[in-house]
Amino acid sequence: VLTAVEYAVRARLQATGDAVSGLYAGNPTRLTTRPTTERLLTAFRGLTLTVVRLPDQILRHLTPLSDQQHHILALLDLPPSTYEPLTLPRQPIPP
């Protein structure tokens, strides 16, 4: 899976002539056209799902995606709505 993600992002970057920044600690403006999957995943490290259980309801809040995270999802042809189901009530798994 890591190789497939890396290949897809690198191919998209090459096709569009685009680059990704903010993947290198200490050098947020450094651009790369050959990011590793591990670095791409690190960009999502600050994403937090908070679940608050109250007596009569469960509230869910997902940290809004950053511009960088939106860019990475676009490189993978994934819409930002990919994360929306995380905030929806979970349905029980049928037996």
All heavy atoms as an XYZ file, in Angstrom:
740
protein
N       0.827     -1.182      0.000
C       0.000      0.000      0.000
C       0.881      1.258      0.000
O       0.585      2.219     -0.710
C      -0.963      0.016      1.210
C      -1.685      1.330      1.329
C      -1.939     -1.135      1.127
N       1.952      1.234      0.790
C       2.836      2.396      0.835
C       3.430      2.693     -0.543
O       3.498      3.846     -0.968
C       3.962      2.176      1.846
C       3.561      2.069      3.316
C       4.773      1.754      4.189
C       2.883      3.324      3.787
N       3.840      1.647     -1.242
C       4.430      1.826     -2.569
C       3.401      2.360     -3.550
O       3.709      3.224     -4.382
C       5.013      0.494     -3.068
O       5.981      0.038     -2.115
C       5.686      0.656     -4.413
N       2.172      1.865     -3.474
C       1.118      2.322     -4.388
C       0.801      3.806     -4.164
O       0.624      4.565     -5.127
C      -0.143      1.474     -4.202
N       0.733      4.234     -2.909
C       0.471      5.643     -2.599
C       1.618      6.504     -3.120
O       1.401      7.531     -3.771
C       0.278      5.850     -1.075
C       0.321      7.324     -0.704
C      -1.018      5.211     -0.619
N       2.835      6.072     -2.847
C       4.006      6.823     -3.293
C       4.022      6.958     -4.813
O       4.262      8.033     -5.355
C       5.257      6.090     -2.814
C       6.487      6.929     -2.714
C       7.557      6.197     -1.930
O       7.525      6.241     -0.691
O       8.431      5.573     -2.588
N       3.757      5.875     -5.498
C       3.745      5.885     -6.962
C       2.668      6.835     -7.486
O       2.920      7.641     -8.388
C       3.510      4.472     -7.512
C       3.398      4.452     -9.006
C       4.531      4.480     -9.815
C       2.148      4.438     -9.625
C       4.429      4.482    -11.196
C       2.039      4.451    -11.008
C       3.179      4.462    -11.786
O       3.075      4.471    -13.151
N       1.471      6.745     -6.929
C       0.357      7.576     -7.400
C       0.647      9.060     -7.209
O       0.414      9.873     -8.110
C      -0.935      7.190     -6.666
N       1.171      9.431     -6.045
C       1.450     10.843     -5.769
C       2.581     11.343     -6.658
O       2.486     12.417     -7.256
C       1.784     11.064     -4.274
C       2.338     12.454     -4.033
C       0.546     10.838     -3.426
N       3.637     10.559     -6.783
C       4.759     10.989     -7.611
C       4.358     11.110     -9.080
O       4.785     12.044     -9.767
C       5.927     10.020     -7.453
C       6.588     10.126     -6.089
C       7.694      9.116     -5.919
N       8.344      9.277     -4.624
C       9.436      8.622     -4.279
N      10.013      7.762     -5.116
N       9.970      8.814     -3.087
N       3.544     10.187     -9.556
C       3.081     10.261    -10.945
C       2.231     11.506    -11.163
O       2.365     12.199    -12.181
C       2.297      8.999    -11.302
N       1.350     11.817    -10.228
C       0.504     13.002    -10.344
C       1.343     14.278    -10.310
O       1.126     15.199    -11.077
C      -0.528     13.016     -9.215
C      -1.423     14.246     -9.144
C      -2.272     14.453    -10.383
N      -3.239     13.418    -10.564
C      -4.487     13.428    -10.104
N      -4.925     14.465     -9.443
N      -5.281     12.419    -10.324
N       2.333     14.309     -9.421
C       3.203     15.478     -9.346
C       3.993     15.663    -10.645
O       4.142     16.778    -11.142
C       4.162     15.357     -8.157
C       3.536     15.509     -6.773
C       4.538     15.138     -5.686
C       2.988     16.900     -6.563
N       4.461     14.568    -11.203
C       5.210     14.651    -12.458
C       4.306     15.112    -13.604
O       4.689     15.956    -14.404
C       5.835     13.305    -12.802
C       6.700     13.352    -14.053
C       7.353     12.013    -14.344
O       6.977     10.988    -13.793
N       8.344     12.027    -15.209
N       3.096     14.595    -13.644
C       2.162     14.940    -14.725
C       1.735     16.404    -14.668
O       1.523     17.031    -15.705
C       0.942     14.031    -14.663
N       1.618     16.937    -13.468
C       1.146     18.315    -13.317
C       2.282     19.325    -13.170
O       2.037     20.529    -13.208
C       0.223     18.438    -12.085
O       0.966     18.100    -10.912
C      -1.002     17.552    -12.214
N       3.502     18.837    -12.959
C       4.620     19.740    -12.729
C       4.546     20.405    -11.366
O       5.173     21.433    -11.127
N       3.795     19.812    -10.465
C       3.560     20.353     -9.129
C       4.611     19.803     -8.158
O       5.405     18.933     -8.508
C       2.153     19.961     -8.671
C       1.622     20.813     -7.544
O       2.317     21.753     -7.117
O       0.494     20.538     -7.088
N       4.616     20.314     -6.947
C       5.489     19.836     -5.877
C       4.750     19.994     -4.557
O       3.756     20.707     -4.469
C       6.792     20.619     -5.856
N       5.230     19.318     -3.536
C       4.636     19.374     -2.205
C       5.640     20.020     -1.262
O       6.834     19.720     -1.311
C       4.283     17.951     -1.699
C       3.680     18.000     -0.315
C       3.354     17.244     -2.648
N       5.155     20.895     -0.397
C       6.025     21.516      0.604
C       5.527     21.161      1.996
O       4.435     20.634      2.169
C       6.040     23.040      0.435
O       4.764     23.568      0.700
N       6.362     21.464      2.982
C       5.965     21.270      4.373
C       6.143     19.869      4.897
O       5.637     19.546      5.972
N       6.859     19.023      4.177
C       7.026     17.635      4.622
C       8.329     17.406      5.391
O       8.534     16.337      5.940
C       6.984     16.681      3.422
C       5.688     16.663      2.626
C       5.793     15.669      1.472
C       4.501     16.328      3.509
N       9.198     18.407      5.418
C      10.496     18.254      6.059
C      10.567     19.119      7.309
O      10.468     20.333      7.229
C      11.622     18.617      5.083
C      11.691     17.659      3.921
C      11.013     17.922      2.731
C      12.409     16.477      4.025
C      11.058     17.035      1.678
C      12.464     15.578      2.969
C      11.782     15.872      1.802
O      11.817     14.970      0.755
N      10.752     18.474      8.448
C      10.857     19.197      9.714
C      12.045     20.148      9.653
O      13.107     19.799      9.151
C      11.033     18.211     10.862
N      11.838     21.352     10.125
C      12.899     22.333     10.135
C      13.067     23.085      8.829
O      13.837     24.032      8.752
N      12.365     22.642      7.785
C      12.450     23.318      6.491
C      11.086     23.260      5.808
O      10.905     22.553      4.816
C      13.530     22.667      5.622
C      13.917     23.533      4.451
O      13.302     24.558      4.196
N      14.941     23.106      3.726
N      10.101     23.973      6.337
C       8.732     23.863      5.838
C       8.526     24.369      4.410
O       7.521     24.044      3.790
C       7.919     24.690      6.829
C       8.892     25.633      7.429
C      10.220     24.932      7.422
N       9.459     25.126      3.878
C       9.289     25.646      2.517
C       9.961     24.765      1.467
O       9.827     25.016      0.269
C       9.851     27.078      2.396
O      11.239     27.064      2.746
C       9.091     28.027      3.314
N      10.672     23.731      1.909
C      11.347     22.839      0.963
C      10.309     22.111      0.113
O       9.383     21.487      0.627
C      12.216     21.843      1.708
C      12.908     20.858      0.797
C      13.776     19.906      1.563
N      14.267     18.860      0.687
C      14.987     17.838      1.087
N      15.318     17.729      2.365
N      15.382     16.919      0.238
N      10.499     22.169     -1.192
C       9.602     21.494     -2.129
C      10.177     20.147     -2.520
O      11.389     19.968     -2.582
C       9.418     22.341     -3.388
C       8.720     23.685     -3.210
C       8.807     24.493     -4.496
C       7.276     23.472     -2.814
N       9.291     19.205     -2.802
C       9.719     17.905     -3.307
C       8.708     17.393     -4.325
O       7.508     17.618     -4.186
C       9.916     16.871     -2.186
O      10.397     15.650     -2.765
C       8.627     16.588     -1.425
N       9.227     16.713     -5.322
C       8.369     16.051     -6.304
C       8.405     14.544     -6.103
O       7.754     13.813     -6.835
C       8.827     16.379     -7.742
O      10.190     15.964     -7.902
C       8.681     17.857     -8.030
N       9.174     14.105     -5.097
C       9.296     12.679     -4.822
C       9.102     12.388     -3.323
O       9.983     11.847     -2.657
C      10.654     12.166     -5.299
C      10.840     12.352     -6.810
C      12.128     11.772     -7.329
N      12.435     10.430     -6.885
C      11.921      9.305     -7.397
N      11.043      9.370     -8.354
N      12.272      8.130     -6.924
N       7.931     12.739     -2.797
C       7.711     12.495     -1.361
C       7.532     11.007     -1.081
O       7.038     10.256     -1.918
C       6.418     13.256     -1.076
C       5.681     13.217     -2.376
C       6.749     13.311     -3.434
N       7.939     10.616      0.105
C       7.683      9.245      0.533
C       6.300      9.190      1.176
O       5.778     10.203      1.648
C       8.729      8.781      1.569
O       8.620      9.608      2.729
C      10.135      8.850      1.003
N       5.728      8.020      1.199
C       4.417      7.851      1.824
C       4.487      8.186      3.308
O       3.570      8.777      3.863
C       3.899      6.420      1.622
O       3.845      6.152      0.217
C       2.522      6.228      2.223
N       5.580      7.829      3.939
C       5.732      8.104      5.361
C       5.670      9.609      5.633
O       5.020     10.048      6.575
C       7.044      7.523      5.889
C       7.053      6.008      5.961
C       7.439      5.332      4.642
O       7.579      6.016      3.602
O       7.582      4.096      4.648
N       6.321     10.406      4.790
C       6.271     11.858      4.961
C       4.873     12.396      4.680
O       4.406     13.321      5.339
C       7.297     12.539      4.068
C       8.714     12.330      4.540
C       9.661     13.316      3.889
N      11.038     13.028      4.176
C      11.689     13.418      5.264
N      11.064     14.120      6.169
N      12.949     13.113      5.444
N       4.200     11.832      3.688
C       2.827     12.261      3.389
C       1.912     11.963      4.577
O       1.077     12.790      4.956
C       2.308     11.574      2.131
C       3.008     11.961      0.830
C       2.586     11.022     -0.296
C       2.716     13.402      0.469
N       2.055     10.794      5.162
C       1.227     10.429      6.313
C       1.527     11.311      7.524
O       0.627     11.637      8.296
C       1.424      8.956      6.670
C       0.852      7.960      5.673
C       1.253      6.536      6.044
C      -0.657      8.085      5.576
N       2.783     11.707      7.674
C       3.157     12.582      8.776
C       2.409     13.907      8.698
O       2.110     14.523      9.729
C       4.685     12.827      8.772
O       5.328     11.560      8.930
C       5.112     13.733      9.903
N       2.072     14.342      7.501
C       1.328     15.597      7.329
C      -0.060     15.519      7.971
O      -0.680     16.539      8.247
C       1.199     15.937      5.850
N      -0.544     14.309      8.218
C      -1.869     14.130      8.826
C      -1.768     13.875     10.331
O      -2.770     13.619     10.986
C      -2.617     12.977      8.144
C      -3.048     13.313      6.752
C      -2.187     13.135      5.678
C      -4.299     13.843      6.515
C      -2.574     13.463      4.390
C      -4.701     14.179      5.236
C      -3.834     13.989      4.174
N      -0.587     13.980     10.883
C      -0.370     13.680     12.297
C      -1.235     14.532     13.219
O      -1.726     14.059     14.232
C       1.096     13.865     12.647
C       1.400     13.487     14.088
C       2.847     13.530     14.391
N       3.474     12.377     13.744
C       4.769     12.266     13.547
N       5.574     13.222     13.927
N       5.263     11.197     12.970
N      -1.457     15.795     12.910
C      -2.225     16.670     13.780
C      -3.731     16.514     13.667
O      -4.484     17.169     14.378
N      -4.188     15.637     12.792
C      -5.624     15.424     12.621
C      -6.165     14.682     13.846
O      -5.638     13.645     14.240
C      -5.862     14.589     11.363
C      -7.246     14.613     10.766
C      -7.619     16.010     10.325
C      -7.307     13.679      9.584
N      -7.202     15.248     14.464
C      -7.733     14.672     15.694
C      -9.242     14.504     15.603
O      -9.949     15.428     15.191
C      -7.414     15.589     16.898
O      -6.013     15.791     16.955
C      -7.896     14.994     18.196
N      -9.713     13.342     15.980
C     -11.139     13.090     16.112
C     -11.458     13.084     17.600
O     -10.907     12.294     18.369
C     -11.525     11.743     15.491
C     -12.974     11.305     15.691
C     -13.937     12.272     15.011
C     -13.179      9.894     15.183
N     -12.330     13.995     18.019
C     -12.734     14.081     19.418
C     -14.158     13.555     19.546
O     -15.040     13.963     18.797
C     -12.684     15.547     19.911
O     -11.368     16.052     19.685
C     -13.034     15.648     21.377
N     -14.353     12.651     20.476
C     -15.671     12.078     20.724
C     -16.059     12.387     22.166
O     -15.325     12.073     23.102
C     -15.679     10.546     20.497
C     -17.050      9.965     20.777
C     -15.208     10.212     19.084
N     -17.212     13.043     22.316
C     -17.721     13.383     23.645
C     -19.020     12.615     23.841
O     -19.965     12.771     23.075
C     -17.979     14.906     23.784
C     -18.562     15.227     25.141
C     -16.702     15.680     23.533
N     -19.045     11.788     24.872
C     -20.237     11.001     25.170
C     -21.034     11.692     26.276
O     -20.549     11.855     27.388
C     -19.852      9.598     25.605
C     -19.148      8.823     24.524
C     -18.735      7.438     25.006
N     -17.833      6.808     24.071
C     -18.200      6.167     22.970
N     -19.482      6.083     22.675
N     -17.310      5.624     22.180
N     -22.244     12.087     25.942
C     -23.157     12.688     26.899
C     -24.258     11.676     27.189
O     -24.424     10.709     26.444
C     -23.737     13.979     26.320
C     -22.705     15.066     25.961
C     -23.378     16.209     25.243
C     -21.995     15.549     27.208
N     -25.045     11.889     28.231
C     -26.083     10.909     28.565
C     -27.053     10.629     27.414
O     -27.477      9.494     27.223
C     -26.813     11.546     29.749
C     -25.819     12.462     30.368
C     -24.975     12.956     29.231
N     -27.383     11.657     26.625
C     -28.389     11.454     25.591
C     -27.859     11.602     24.165
O     -28.629     11.518     23.213
C     -29.553     12.428     25.804
C     -29.099     13.881     25.782
O     -27.895     14.122     25.980
O     -29.945     14.759     25.577
N     -26.554     11.827     24.011
C     -26.012     11.965     22.663
C     -24.496     11.783     22.653
O     -23.847     11.838     23.685
C     -26.368     13.323     22.075
C     -25.784     14.497     22.819
C     -26.196     15.827     22.210
O     -26.451     15.906     21.023
N     -26.261     16.863     23.028
N     -23.973     11.574     21.473
C     -22.534     11.487     21.274
C     -22.157     12.556     20.262
O     -22.729     12.621     19.174
C     -22.119     10.093     20.760
C     -22.477      9.030     21.798
C     -20.626     10.054     20.441
C     -22.214      7.608     21.347
N     -21.228     13.412     20.651
C     -20.764     14.487     19.769
C     -19.401     14.113     19.210
O     -18.541     13.610     19.945
C     -20.670     15.807     20.531
C     -21.936     16.272     21.239
C     -21.652     17.502     22.083
C     -23.010     16.564     20.212
N     -19.192     14.375     17.915
C     -17.912     14.097     17.275
C     -17.424     15.358     16.587
O     -18.195     16.053     15.945
C     -18.066     12.970     16.263
C     -18.361     11.639     16.904
C     -18.656     10.591     15.825
N     -18.843      9.275     16.391
C     -19.968      8.841     16.939
N     -21.010      9.630     16.985
N     -20.056      7.637     17.439
N     -16.142     15.625     16.710
C     -15.533     16.775     16.041
C     -14.211     16.337     15.424
O     -13.389     15.697     16.084
C     -15.278     17.914     17.027
C     -14.591     19.077     16.385
N     -13.231     19.228     16.411
C     -15.076     20.123     15.677
C     -12.901     20.324     15.751
N     -14.003     20.882     15.301
N     -14.015     16.686     14.162
C     -12.787     16.363     13.456
C     -12.044     17.656     13.161
O     -12.643     18.621     12.676
C     -13.110     15.636     12.147
C     -11.932     15.164     11.322
C     -11.135     14.113     12.083
C     -12.419     14.574     10.006
N     -10.762     17.686     13.486
C      -9.950     18.852     13.189
C     -10.079     19.166     11.696
O      -9.969     18.257     10.873
C      -8.461     18.561     13.514
O      -8.363     18.107     14.850
C      -7.613     19.791     13.298
N     -10.310     20.422     11.325
C     -10.397     20.759      9.903
C      -9.082     20.437      9.182
O      -8.000     20.574      9.755
C     -10.660     22.267      9.898
C     -11.184     22.577     11.254
C     -10.567     21.575     12.181
N      -9.192     20.008      7.946
C      -8.016     19.700      7.146
C      -7.277     20.978      6.768
O      -7.894     21.994      6.446
C      -8.415     18.952      5.872
C      -9.045     17.575      6.063
C      -9.530     17.029      4.726
C      -8.065     16.613      6.695
N      -5.953     20.921      6.791
C      -5.130     22.058      6.389
C      -5.050     22.111      4.861
O      -5.436     21.160      4.165
C      -3.721     21.911      6.966
O      -3.054     20.817      6.335
N      -4.521     23.208      4.342
C      -4.323     23.319      2.896
C      -3.401     22.213      2.395
O      -3.628     21.638      1.332
C      -3.735     24.686      2.535
C      -4.725     25.812      2.741
O      -5.948     25.549      2.805
O      -4.280     26.975      2.843
N      -2.380     21.913      3.151
C      -1.450     20.849      2.769
C      -2.153     19.494      2.704
O      -1.949     18.720      1.779
C      -0.286     20.787      3.759
C       0.729     19.709      3.406
C       1.733     19.482      4.503
O       1.364     19.408      5.668
N       2.994     19.373      4.130
N      -2.994     19.212      3.686
C      -3.726     17.945      3.693
C      -4.696     17.869      2.521
O      -4.833     16.816      1.889
C      -4.445     17.770      5.035
C      -3.477     17.568      6.186
C      -4.101     17.802      7.545
O      -5.111     18.493      7.674
N      -3.490     17.246      8.578
N      -5.352     18.984      2.212
C      -6.227     19.030      1.032
C      -5.426     18.736     -0.236
O      -5.885     17.997     -1.106
C      -6.898     20.408      0.910
C      -8.104     20.575      1.771
N      -9.342     20.082      1.436
C      -8.255     21.183      2.973
C     -10.206     20.385      2.381
N      -9.570     21.049      3.330
N      -4.238     19.312     -0.328
C      -3.385     19.109     -1.494
C      -3.004     17.636     -1.639
O      -3.074     17.061     -2.732
C      -2.139     19.982     -1.376
C      -1.255     19.958     -2.575
N       0.084     20.203     -2.499
C      -1.499     19.737     -3.891
C       0.625     20.121     -3.700
N      -0.326     19.837     -4.567
N      -2.615     17.010     -0.545
C      -2.230     15.598     -0.583
C      -3.417     14.730     -0.986
O      -3.279     13.816     -1.813
C      -1.640     15.158      0.773
C      -0.299     15.875      1.010
C      -1.459     13.645      0.831
C       0.234     15.745      2.415
N      -4.588     15.006     -0.442
C      -5.780     14.236     -0.832
C      -6.075     14.410     -2.316
O      -6.430     13.446     -3.003
C      -6.986     14.659      0.012
C      -6.950     14.248      1.478
C      -8.171     14.798      2.208
C      -6.869     12.743      1.632
N      -5.923     15.632     -2.824
C      -6.167     15.877     -4.249
C      -5.172     15.098     -5.107
O      -5.552     14.565     -6.170
C      -6.070     17.366     -4.547
N      -3.932     15.003     -4.664
C      -2.938     14.228     -5.398
C      -3.312     12.754     -5.471
O      -2.945     12.052     -6.406
C      -1.554     14.388     -4.757
C      -0.915     15.767     -4.880
C       0.319     15.857     -3.988
C      -0.576     16.077     -6.331
N      -4.052     12.291     -4.486
C      -4.498     10.893     -4.442
C      -5.900     10.699     -5.023
O      -6.462      9.616     -4.940
C      -4.471     10.393     -2.990
C      -3.084     10.225     -2.397
C      -3.163     10.059     -0.886
C      -2.392      9.034     -3.034
N      -6.459     11.767     -5.596
C      -7.832     11.731     -6.128
C      -8.850     11.363     -5.061
O      -9.842     10.677     -5.338
C      -7.951     10.768     -7.309
C      -7.491     11.382     -8.605
O      -7.555     12.619     -8.720
O      -7.076     10.632     -9.506
N      -8.604     11.803     -3.845
C      -9.536     11.564     -2.743
C     -10.190     12.888     -2.359
O      -9.490     13.862     -2.085
C      -8.807     10.991     -1.523
C      -8.209      9.609     -1.687
C      -7.347      9.270     -0.480
C      -9.302      8.575     -1.864
N     -11.508     12.937     -2.306
C     -12.161     14.177     -1.901
C     -12.006     14.388     -0.398
O     -11.867     13.423      0.365
C     -13.628     13.938     -2.268
C     -13.789     12.456     -2.201
C     -12.470     11.879     -2.631
N     -12.028     15.647      0.050
C     -11.961     15.909      1.498
C     -13.091     15.221      2.265
O     -12.951     14.922      3.437
C     -12.081     17.428      1.594
C     -11.638     17.932      0.275
C     -12.025     16.875     -0.724
N     -14.184     14.957      1.584
C     -15.315     14.288      2.244
C     -14.969     12.867      2.676
O     -15.751     12.231      3.383
C     -16.530     14.274      1.319
O     -16.243     13.542      0.141
N     -13.799     12.379      2.305
C     -13.341     11.059      2.755
C     -13.346     10.983      4.275
O     -13.608      9.940      4.855
C     -11.915     10.786      2.227
O     -11.937     10.849      0.807
C     -11.400      9.448      2.676
N     -13.089     12.115      4.935
C     -13.008     12.150      6.389
C     -14.342     12.415      7.065
O     -14.468     12.233      8.264
C     -11.974     13.185      6.834
C     -10.573     12.679      6.659
C      -9.879     12.882      5.475
C      -9.947     11.962      7.667
C      -8.598     12.394      5.307
C      -8.668     11.476      7.504
C      -8.002     11.692      6.320
O      -6.744     11.206      6.153
N     -15.351     12.875      6.330
C     -16.640     13.205      6.936
C     -17.304     12.037      7.662
O     -17.888     12.232      8.728
C     -17.581     13.799      5.892
C     -17.176     15.195      5.467
C     -18.026     15.720      4.328
O     -19.023     15.073      3.953
O     -17.675     16.788      3.812
N     -17.236     10.820      7.142
C     -17.882      9.716      7.877
C     -17.345      9.511      9.290
O     -18.030      8.920     10.126
C     -17.588      8.492      7.007
C     -17.413      9.044      5.635
C     -16.741     10.383      5.846
N     -16.157      9.994      9.573
C     -15.617      9.857     10.929
C     -16.441     10.618     11.963
O     -16.409     10.300     13.146
C     -14.168     10.351     10.978
C     -13.154      9.552     10.165
C     -11.807     10.264     10.182
C     -13.031      8.139     10.687
N     -17.166     11.636     11.506
C     -17.957     12.440     12.438
C     -19.402     11.965     12.544
O     -20.168     12.484     13.333
C     -17.950     13.920     12.015
O     -18.552     14.046     10.745
C     -16.540     14.479     12.007
N     -19.754     10.980     11.752
C     -21.122     10.458     11.772
C     -21.266      9.365     12.811
O     -20.305      8.660     13.111
C     -21.502      9.911     10.388
C     -21.451     10.925      9.243
C     -21.709     10.211      7.924
C     -22.441     12.041      9.464
N     -22.467      9.202     13.358
C     -22.673      8.109     14.316
C     -22.357      6.773     13.665
O     -22.688      6.537     12.501
C     -24.157      8.197     14.664
C     -24.576      9.559     14.254
C     -23.665      9.979     13.149
N     -21.696      5.931     14.406
C     -21.351      4.598     13.880
C     -22.575      3.709     13.949
O     -23.311      3.689     14.941
C     -20.208      3.981     14.668
C     -18.931      4.758     14.472
C     -17.731      4.073     15.028
N     -18.000      3.275     16.217
C     -17.061      2.780     16.968
N     -15.818      2.991     16.712
N     -17.359      2.058     18.031
N     -22.761      2.977     12.895
C     -23.851      2.010     12.853
C     -23.347      0.692     13.410
O     -22.218      0.291     13.152
C     -24.323      1.812     11.408
C     -24.824      3.096     10.764
C     -26.025      3.661     11.504
O     -26.886      2.940     11.959
N     -26.056      4.987     11.636
N     -24.190     -0.023     14.156
C     -23.765     -1.325     14.669
C     -23.488     -2.294     13.516
O     -24.155     -2.235     12.482
C     -24.927     -1.808     15.524
C     -26.013     -0.796     15.375
C     -25.521      0.336     14.552
N     -22.514     -3.130     13.692
C     -22.192     -4.130     12.678
C     -23.198     -5.262     12.817
O     -23.365     -5.836     13.898
C     -20.755     -4.648     12.870
C     -19.787     -3.481     12.716
C     -20.426     -5.757     11.889
C     -18.344     -3.819     13.069
N     -23.880     -5.594     11.696
C     -24.852     -6.690     11.773
C     -24.169     -8.012     12.063
O     -23.034     -8.218     11.657
C     -25.517     -6.693     10.401
C     -24.734     -5.767      9.544
C     -23.787     -5.012     10.395
N     -24.880     -8.907     12.777
C     -24.280    -10.215     13.120
C     -24.090    -11.086     11.910
O     -24.633    -10.985     10.903
C     -25.275    -10.830     14.084
C     -26.532    -10.034     13.971
C     -26.184     -8.735     13.305
